[in-house]
Amino acid sequence: MEKTIYPPALQLGKLEKVDLRHIWTHEALDFTQWLAREENVQLLSDEIGIQLSEVRAEVGIGGYQVDMVAEDEDSGRKVIIENQLEQTDHRHLGQLITYAAGYDASYIIWIVKDAREEHQKAVEWLNNHTGSDLSFFLIKMELWKIGESLAAPKFNLLVEPNDWAKTLQQNQAETREYTELKLKQMEFWKEFISYGESGGTPLRLGRKPRAQHWFNISFGTSEAHLSLTVNSREEYMGCEVYMPKSERLYQRFCEQREAIEAAMEEELEWMPLEGKKAFRIKATQPMDFEDEARWPHYFEWMHRTAVQMQHVFGRYI
């Protein structure tokens, strides 16, 4: 009988969970300050699918001190972040609602060490019984390491808004045609994310798809992001570098315009947006959004162009 030869055993590490208090001794002085750093805000943004901006730590609201406040970069809606490196309790749940009312927040993010079942169900209930302008996230914070490696953070999303239900609720009083368009936009971005992830994309596609005509992608700076757009009325799609407030970065790109346009395979529009203090550099292509059979073709162009923009513009950041 022929002897079976097995390949040498692979040496693999073992994941070990790290106690949060071994890294962040004090919730406000250690964890909140760590989370407020740009790269860590981006990790949280990628997990929840909302690009957070204007982040501030330890903000007074009325007679209370809120761990963090921020804005949704896309809509300008207000965000509250409450950190609790312990198990959830009634007091913090009540604080969240109080802070949300005092700050007129649209998104409430509760980051905890562990969540009691009754509090998880309470947050789910709030998402199901509030309007489309109020959404709750419950996140379990974890740290992991392999052997003697540095501890790595992991945001474990326990509860998130039901965007399909929220979208239907938001558009209940509007036309059926508009509602169907919004839901189709959400489906388009869901399928685009699946397309990118199936090919091992270098793009950061961690954002949650939303019922809107654009999808933003971070690419290494808080001063700009990539934005994909679909315009069903004028029948075109776009891929752009969008700078909401940075004239300095836009001018830097303008100085390299010749090199950038030579490296890109697409014709670019350079667009200062008057009155907004914003800037965009955009490529467009015709599309028929209603023709779902053509969606894979549109995904290919969007993905290829976004990857190229990330590479070319990334040289000058």
N, C-alpha and C positions, 0 to 999 in steps of 0.2 A: 504494500500500500504506500502510495506516495505521501510523504510527510508534508503537512501544511506549514508554510512559513509565514509568520505574522510580522508585520512591520514593527520597528521599535516603539515602545510605549511613549506617547507624547507626555511631556511634563507640563501640566497645567496648574495654574494657581487656583486658590480657593477664595471665593468672595467672603469677606467678613464684614458684618455690620458694626459700625462705630457709634458709640453713644454720643448724641449731639452735644452734651455738656462737656465732653472731653475736648471739643473744639471751640465751642461758644459757651464760655462760663456764664456770661451775663447776657440776657436776652436783648436789652436795649443797646448796651455799650459794645457788644460783640456781634451778635447775629444781625441785628437791624443795620448796623454800619457795614457789615459784609454784604448784605443783600443790596444796599443802596449803591454799591459800585457798579459801573456801567456794564461790565461783562456778566455780572450775576443777575442784574435786571434783565439782560438779554436772555439768559437761561430761562428765567421765569416767563418772559414774553413768549418764547418759543413753545413753552409747555401749554400755556393757556390760549394761545392764538390771538393775543392782543398785544400790539406794539406799545409798550409803556414808555412815556416820556415825561419830562418835567417832574422827575422823582425827587421828593423831599422827605427827610426822616424827622421824626419827633416834632410833629406839627400840632399846635394848640388849636382846638376847635371848641368854642365855648369854654367850659370849665374843665375840658378833658385834653389829654395828650394822646394823639393818634400816632401809632408806630410809623406809618408811611402814608403819603398821599402821592398820587400821580395822575396822569391823563392818558386816555387812549389817543395815540398819535393820529389815527385815522379820523376820528369823529370829534375829538376834543372833550369827550365825556370824562367825568371825574371818577377816580378810582381810589378806594381805600384798601390798605393792606394791614391786617392785624396779625402780629406774630405771637405764637404761644408755644414755647418749647416744652410743653407739658401736655397732658391729656386734656381734651376739650372740657369746658365746664359751662354752667349756665351763665355765669357772670360775663364771660367773654362773648357769648352769643348775644346777650343783651347789649353789651358795649358796641358790638358791630352795628346793630340796628340803630342805636343812638347816634353813633358816628355818621352812619349813612344819611340819617335825617339832617344832622347838623351841617354836613358838607354837601348835601344834595348830590350824593354819589350815584352813579349808574352801575358801577361794578364794585363788588365787595369780595375781597380775597382774604381767606382765613387760613394761615399756615400754622400747622400744629405738629407736635411730636406723635400723638396718637389721637384717634377720634372715637368717642363713645358712639355706639350704634344709634342711640336716641338723638344725638346731635347731628349725625350724618343724615338721619331721616328728616330732621327739622330743616336742614339746609335744602334737601331735595324738595320738601314741601314748599318752602319759600320760592324756589325756582318755578314750581308748578302753579303757584297761586298769586304771583305778582305779575305786573305788566311787562311789556317787552322792553321798557326802559330801565329795568332793574334786574341784575343778574348776580348770582352768588357762586363762588368757587370755594371748595374745601380741599386743601392740599396737605398731604402728609410729607413732612420733610425727612429725608433719609441721608445717611452718609455710609459709603461703602469703600473698602480698600481690598487690595490683593497683596498678601504677604506684608512686606514693609513699605508698600507704596503710600503715597499721600492719600488722604481721605478724599473721595469724590462725592459731590452733592447730587442728589436725585430728588426732583419734585414729583411726588406720586399723586396724581390727580384723582381724588376720591369722588368729588361731586362737581359737575359743571352744568351750565345752563343747557336746556334743551332748545337749541336754536331753531329746529324745525317747528316746534310748537310756538316759540316766541315769534317767529316770522309770520306764521298763520294768524296769530293773535294780533300782531302789529298791523296787518293788512286786512283785518276783518271788515273794516268799514270802507275799504278801497275796492277797486274793480277786480274782478276775477282774473282778468288779463294781467294786471300788474302783479298780483300774488303769484301767478304761475311763472312770470318772468323772474321774480326774486328767487323762487325755489329752484328754477332751472339754473340760475347763476350759482347758487350754492352747490348744485350737483356738478356743474362744470368744474368748479375749483376742487371738489372732492376727487373727481376723476383725473384732474391735472396732477394733484399730489400723488395719487397712485401711479400715474405714468412716470413721474420723476423718480419716485422711490423704487420702482421696479427696475430701473436702470442704474441704480447706485449713484444718484445725483450728487454733485458737489454743492448744490444750493441748500440753504436752510429752509426746509419746507415744513417746519414744525408747527406753523400757525394753523389754527382751526379754521376751516373754510366757513365763510359767512355769506349771507344773502345780499351781495352787493356786486357792483360791476368791476371792482378792483381786488387785487390780491398782492399784499406787500411782502417783500423778502429782505431781511437784513443781510448786510454783506461787509461787516467789519468796521463800521463807524456809526456813531449816533447822529452825525450830521447829514446823512443821506441814506436812502434805501432804494432797492429796486421795486418797481411797481408794474404789475401786469394788469392790463385793462381789456374789457370787451365792451364795444358800443354797438348794441343791437339796432339802434335807430339809424345811425350813420354807416353801419356795416363795416367796421374795421376793428382790429385788435392792436394793442400797443405794448411795448416794453420800454421802460424808461428808468433813468436815474433821477430820483426826485430829492431835492434839497429843500426842506420846509423853511429853514431860516438861515442857511449858511451861504452868504454871498462870497465869503472868502474861498470856500471850496469850489463854488461855481467858477470863480475867476481863475483858480488854479487849473481846472479842467479846460477853460478857454485858452489858457496859455499853451496847453498841449493839444489843441484842437486838431491840428494837422496830423500829429502822430496818432491820435485817437481815431480819427476818421479813416486813416490808412489801415489801421489794425481791425476795424469793424467791417463786416461784410454788408451792413445795412446803412442806408441813407439816414442821417440823423437830423432832427430838428432841435435847435438850441433856443430855449424859450424862457426868458425872464418873465415872471408872472407879476404884472403891475398891480400894486395894491395889496399883494399878499406877502411880499418879502420872501417869495419862494421861487425856485428855479427847477426846470426840468430839461433833460436831454433825452429825446424820444425817438424810437423807431416804430413804424406802423406798417401793417399789411391789411389788405381787404379780407373780410370774413363774412360768412352768413351764419350768425349765431344759432339760428333755428335749425340748421342742417346738422343734426347730431352725428350723422355718419362721417362728417368731415372733422369732428372734434379731434380725433387722434392726429390729423394733419396740423391742426392749430396748436395742439400741445407740443408737437415736435418743433415748430417755429418758435414758440414762446420759450421753451426750455433751452433750445440752442442759443437763442439771442440773449437770454438772461445769463447763461453761463459765460458767454462771450463778454457781455458787459461787466460781469463780476471780475473777470480776468483782466480786461483792458483798463477799466477805470480804477480797479484795485491797485494798479501800479502807481497811481498818483495820489493816493490817500495818505 
